[in-house]
Amino acid sequence: MTQLVFIHGAGCTPSVFAQQLAAFPGSTAPLLPGHGTPGEPATIAEFADAVALTLERNDLHDVVLAGSSMGGAIALELALRREPRVRAVVLLGSSGKLRVAPAIFDAIDRDFPGAARMLAGYFYAQPTEELLERSVAEMLAVGQAQTRRDFEACNTFDVLDRLGEIDVPLLVLSGEKDAMVSPKFSLAVADRVSGAQARIVEGTGHLLFIERPDDTNDALRTFVSSIDSLPSK
């Protein structure tokens, strides 16, 4: 039986996946180093090392890695390493290249609380005050230094030329109105991976799994069921 492991994105924590963890009993979402735990990772490779160690320590096998934004980059990195515990990958508002606008770094350096508010506004297609406050509080808890390192990790990540090497099933879910990672960049990943599936979730932004949890969970459930029907690696 496959195991869903959710990987959060930059300036976030596993709490963003509350509605997925509730919908999939037995699933887990590790807290990345630097996000309330020791460590100062600043590259996707370093984050991937930490996730691989988590899978090993918890003896997790046949894992479906579902990564949001930076978490998707981490999942792709592990798939490219052919991590034997990884059975499949799901990208949630992510891509094989995650360039970050210089203005975001400037904002983080100049006024971190203001930057957190600005970034939170980019996370949703229809932001409510509750969603904004939750995202801002989460980013402030992660802190200025690690949030900046998260975005540095994203900015230097580029595996577009290697996507054809991925040999595990891949599902790409993209928010129709994603202002952080355009759907065209997310869908480009599916175009480069043999047999990959892709879907745009209407009316959602970057954190599509928060804005449309039922749609997201249905897509995940269908994908995981298709993986369970395949022979184990």
PyMOL commands that set and color helices and strands:
alter all, ss='L'
color gray80, all
select helices_A, chain A and resi 14-23+44-57+70-80+102-110+112-123+129-142+144-155+160-165+183-192+208-211+213-228
alter helices_A, ss='H'
color red, helices_A
select strands_A, chain A and resi 3-7+63-68+86-92+170-175+197-201
alter strands_A, ss='S'
color yellow, strands_A
deselect
rebuild
show_as cartoon
